[in-house]
């Protein structure tokens, strides 16, 4: 009998991972916070809004909204938003299984403190505990494609080799390939900051500036992500990998990305309030931009593109002016770190 | 009076660079090998096939097909194919201006020898001479967008700082941003091998495998390019820059790319001969694949994606089988170099 896995968060990725694990015959408890979504999933076996109706939960997937049911399970996959991490793990800290393994799919920087999720967890638990129990899943993964069984490649980062290998084995299928990495910080930073660059890349597309400009923006954005990550202790080569370049390409060029779409609409001239009013889901790139600008100042890291995104989002700077300012900076050597 | 520049090769990029330099008031001699194209360009002032008719050569651009006219000019921009480098510089070696500065835009590996263009030049000239006189221009540049004045960012790699700075200053405009790099080998390898990965990325799109698969293919392709480059003496961080990631993103996701289009049609099931019969221009990715596979064997570098491209192109392997073989390799850690 295979060990049971609890998936926390019945959004697109949580549901897709439940479909994947269920497809391997693994018993899954999918926990959602939204009663209505949970009821729909339980009765109709497909997600009401975030995936398509032909994607059906396999029989080994149970759906619940009751935390009592997952709290004792020693395998947790956290698929809730980044900004909910402190509250969530703060609340359930003492009740988790003592041998629990937790896989985070969220990436971001906490809005109030500017801390990475790894740093937030180290404030809640001891550092040793975090390193013993947590791992992060990242890489170029649109949930819809993953759920459809289209070929997808990802990376699991964890401090302990045993933990990384465990999740790698558990998740891999013939169409879902999982690499491992020990650079947890690098994978987290890459996953969080790509949302900001995707916003900017969307704006370049919305402005009609062309494919050269988009490729350059993504590349120079990657240089900023790398510098910022290295300043926090990440390894530079992580950013050339799946969690870095891979996810950045997907999010910045793929039509399915929310952050890109928000940037695109801004580039087309829609006011920010208008765009946000009609965007139902969390746009992680916006809080991340704010946190990262503050953190980069402390770390003395140069992040000109992210800085201009902040000017546009929070200080009403005209978007064409921001692009012009980026293009006409002093000429220099291409040095990344 | 500004110094005159000779642009060698009246294809898309040669013409676009002539438009750019002419727009800065620099006198340009654009040299083409095709009499008909040269006549058209001279009379109508736009390119007959490779750019759009609204892109007009500025008055300071002269067009010729006579080598006598450019041979004494000390500033040369080489925009002919990679496979023509040996023959071209072999022929004109002794006649070049003794203080000549040469900027190469071609990238590739010589089909017969498997050598990089840098290595080919070192066989023709002395190594010192190559380092004193040559530089390479690369980065995400579709010629059509460059000629239209859409924002474009590039990199000039050269062994000598004076040479790099010279071309940087000469080429830069408010919409064309030029960085410098001293990693000539890295920039060359990245520029050449991206064509092979673009072929594979096109095939993934043609097969309808989705955006996750495309992003993963590009990223794992970048890891192969990096490994191969490092084995030849390049610096790993070059591959995260404009000539690496930047150009790879552009060529692998942009609709304007020839190599991508050939891969796309193969992915859709068209036979290779059919595709090549209807592709007018040089598809650099095909000879590059052959040379690189041979060279990688000598260097003992693992290049599974490029290897599968070779299997499909030269040994009739079924394209779905190639993708399946890539996805089901042994699981491992994500190590790039």
Interface residues (C-beta under 8 A of the other chain):
Chain A: X139 X140 X141 X142 X145 X146 X148 X150 X151 X152 X153 X155 X168 X169 X172 X174 X175 X177 X178 X179 X180 X181 X209 X210 X211 X212 X213 X214 X215 X216 X218 X219 X220 X222 X223 X226 X236 X237 X239 X240 X241 X242 X245 X246 X247 X249 X250 X253 X254 X255 X256 X323 X324 X327 X328 X329 X331 X332 X333 X334 X336 X337
Chain B: X139 X140 X141 X142 X145 X146 X148 X150 X151 X152 X153 X155 X164 X168 X169 X172 X174 X175 X177 X178 X179 X180 X181 X209 X210 X211 X212 X213 X214 X215 X216 X218 X219 X220 X222 X223 X226 X236 X237 X239 X240 X241 X242 X245 X246 X247 X249 X250 X253 X254 X255 X256 X323 X324 X327 X328 X329 X331 X332 X333 X334 X336 X337
